[in-house]
């Protein structure tokens, strides 16, 4: 049952992004009717090795340093929020796709069916996992679900870091998903197939969307074999062969370890796909109190936090198993 608006807990107004490179926070004002606005933001760089994103190993090598960085962010915001929406690195989780010809009508039955489907390929015990899912593509072959699985104790490390700084993480989500949310919020009429490439110091994630539905996702760590060009090529081949793709309407990129690295990544993608690549601009999704433009590095640092903050006001269809 959906509670009336006056009886529901409002979404957090602050989103916090913890990555291997920085801690970034945005404080939002406004809403879907009046329009979103970034009232304030802050970014604090992290030394190498403080946060080490990983699927199966501890992610926080120096939690005390991370706590201090988050507290400095609160200081720059001018206030410490009690609740935040938290963005975590893609490397923390495994993203899977499962499809059912018939979807159980009872939520509990669907939970169990999804757990059964991912158990055989799970990188760790289902009993130790935090699992969430939402509907994806619906085709003649059935209804697809996008499933996210992470070790509960590793998610807890990030939640504990927030709590140590005085804030509770009310929702936790992946970085690339929320870069995509920023893109979608900035273009409500987005149609066709499009590719998002999110480059970070610890790797790169590629996501293929069919309109507003996620159709493919792959994260490649920085220590994996091959380079970004290889992964882009493999993704394009999968898109054509397995998804019946006729071509990307748009290709967008966010991130890059350095400004020159970002430019190099863009050229690599353009060479592989034979088409231009757009930079993700989170200002399409929200206005800023004191800015009319965002430099590329700042846009990259804030995009995921903005995407999660904006999406909280219109989120639906999400479930945890």
N, C-alpha and C positions, 0 to 999 in steps of 0.2 A: 504494500500500500504506500502511495506517495502522500506524504504529509503536506498540509497547506503550507504555503511559503512562510507564514509567520511562525510556524512551529518547527521549521527545519533549521538545522545549523548552517549558517552561511559558509560558503567556501573560504579558505584562507585568502587573505588579501596579499600575502607575501609568498613568493615562490623562491626557493633556494636551489641552486644548481651546484653540486659537488662533483668536480671532475679531477683528473690527474693533474691538470694545469692550474686550476683556479677554483675559488668559491665566488659565485655570483648570485646576487639577489635582486629581485624587482618587487616594488610595492605598487599595487594597482589601485586605481580608483575608478569610479563609474561602473558601467555594466552593459549588458546587451542592448538595452533600450537607449541609454544616453551615450553609449560608446565607451570603449575602454581607454584608459590613460595610465601611463607609467608616471606615478607621482614622484617616485624616487628610485634610485638604483645604486648598487655598490658592487665593486669587484675587488677581490683580494687574490693576488697570485700565490701559488703554492710552490714550495721548493720541490725539486724532483725527489720522488721516493716517499713523500708524505702519504699520498693516495696511489695505490697500485691496483687498478681494476683487474679483477680476475673472477672466473666462474667458480673455481673450487678452492681458492686459497684466500687467506685473510686479505682484505682490501686496504686496511688502514695500518700502515707500518708505524706511523707516529701520530696516534690519536690526539695527544696533547697539542701538537702543532696545528692539527686541523681545528680543534676546539678554539684555539687562540685566533685562528684565521676567521672563523665564523663570528666570533665575538667582535673582531675588528670590523667586519661587515655590518653588524648591528650598530656599532658605533657610528659608522658612516651614514647609515640610514637615519640615525637620530632616535631610534627606538628599537626595543627588542620585542618581536612578535611572540605571542603565546603559541600560535599554531602556524605551520608553514606547509606548503605543498613542496615536496622534495623531488628533485631530479637527480638520478644516479646514472653512472656510466652503463652503456650497452653491454660491456663485457661481463657485467655482473649476472646476466640472465641468458637463458636459452629461449629463443623464439621459435615456435613450431606452428604448423598448420594442420588441422584435422578436419575431415569432412564427413558429414552424416547425411544419408538419404532421408532419414526420418529423425527429427529432433525430439527428444523426450519433452513432454509438456511440463513435467515437474522439475523444478530447478535442482533438487537434490539428485535426481536420476541423471540429469545432464552433467552435474559435477562428477559423479562416479564414472560416467562413460568417458569423459575427457581424461580423467586420471588413468583409466584403463588403457586408453589409446596411447598416451605418452609414456606409460611406464616402461615399455620395452626399449625405448631409446633415451630414457632419462639419464643425464650425466651424474645423478646422485639420487638417493632414496626419495620416493614420493613423500614419505612420512616426514622427511626433513625439509620439505620444500614449501615455499610460498608460491601459489599458483593463481594466476588470474587469466581471464579470457574475455573476448568479446566477439560478436558476429563479424565475419568478413564477407567475402564474395558469396553470392548465391547464384548457382549455375544449374544447368540441366542435370548435373551429376550430384547435386545436393547443396546443403548449406555448409559453408566453411567457417571455422572458428580460428582466430588467432590466439595462441596460448603462450603465455609468458611464465617461465619457471625459474626460480632462483632459490638458492639455499637460504633458509629462514635466518640462520645465524649471521650470514654475511649481510643480508638486508638490515639485520639488527645493528650491525656496526655503524651504518650510516644514521639510523634512527637514534642510536645512543650518542653519536656526535652532536646531533641537533639538540637532544635533551641536555647534554652537558653544557651547551651554550645557553640554555634556558628556554628553548622552543621545542614543541612537540610536532613531529611529522604526521600530519593528518592524512596525507596521501603520498604514495611513492610511485614514480613512473620513470621510464627509460628516456634517455636524452634524445635519441633520434626520433622517437615517437612524438616528442613535443616540439622539435624543430618542424616536423610535419604539421603539427597542430597550429603552429604560427603561420605556416604557408596556407593552410586551409582557412584559418580565420581571416586571412588577408584577401582571400579570393573565394567568396561564397559560391560563385558560379563555376568553379574549377571543374572541367570535364575532360574526358579522354584519359589516356594512359600517360603517366609522368614518373620520372625517376628522381629520387632524392639521394644525393651522395653527401654523407656527413663525415668529414675528416677530423680526427682528433689525434693528440700526441700518442695515444695508446692503440691506434688502429683506424679503421674506417668502417662505416656501415652503409649499406646500399638498400634502399627500399623502393619497390615498385608499387605504385598506386593505380587503381582503375577508378577514376573519379575520386571518391572519398574513401574507398575501401582499400586496405592493404592487401596486396596480392603476392608479394614476395619480400623477404627480409634476409639479409646476410650481414653478419659482423665478422670482420677479419682483423685479428690482432696484429700489432706491429711486428711481432716475432714470427708471423706465419710465412710460409713459402710464397713466392710470387710478389708482384707489386700491384699498385692500384690499377694500372692499366689492364693487367691480367684479370683482376676481379671485375672490373667494368665490362670487359669483353665477355667473360663467363656469364655475367648477369644478363647481358644483352642477348646471348645465345639462349639462355633459359627462357627469357621473356618471349622470344620468337617461337621456340620449339615447344615449350610446355604451356605457355599462356596464350598462344595464338596471337601474339602481339603484332600489330601492323606498323608500329613506330611510335616513339614518344612524342606527345604533344609539347612537352616541356621537359627540360633537364635542369635541375637546380642543385646547387652545392652550398654547403655551409662548412665552416671550419678551415683549418690549415694551421700547422704548427707555427709558422712565421709568415709574414706578408709575402715573401718571395716563394715560400713553400705553397701557399694558397694559389698563387699564380701558376706555379708549376703543375699543381694538381689539376687546375682548370684546363690547362693546355693538354695534359695527358688525356682527360676525359673527352675533350673536343676532338682530339686526334683519333681516339678509339671509336667514337660514335659518329663522327663526321657532321657534327652540328654544334651550335653555340650552347654555352652553359651559363645560366643566370645565377647570380648570387642571391641567397635568401636574405630578404630585407624584412625584419620583424616590424618595421614601422608601417607596413601594410596592414598589420593586425591591430595596431594600437598607436595612439598619439603619445608624445612625450611632453612633459610639462615645460621643458626648457630647450627642446631640440627640434629642428626641422629635418635634419639628416643624421645618419649614424655612420661613422667610419667603419670600414669592413671588419676590423678586429673587434670593435665594440659590438657590432651586430652579431658576430659569431658567438661572442661570450654571453650575450643576453637572450639569444633566440629561443633556446630550450626553456628557460625560466619563464619567458613571456608566453610561449605556447602552452605550458602547463597552467599558468595563472588564468589565461583566457579560457582554456578548455573546461576549467572547473565550473564555469557558470552555465555550461550547456552540455555537460557530460551525461551520457546515458548509455545503457547497454553493457556496462561493465559488471563483471562478477568476479568474486574470489572463490576458489575451490579449496 
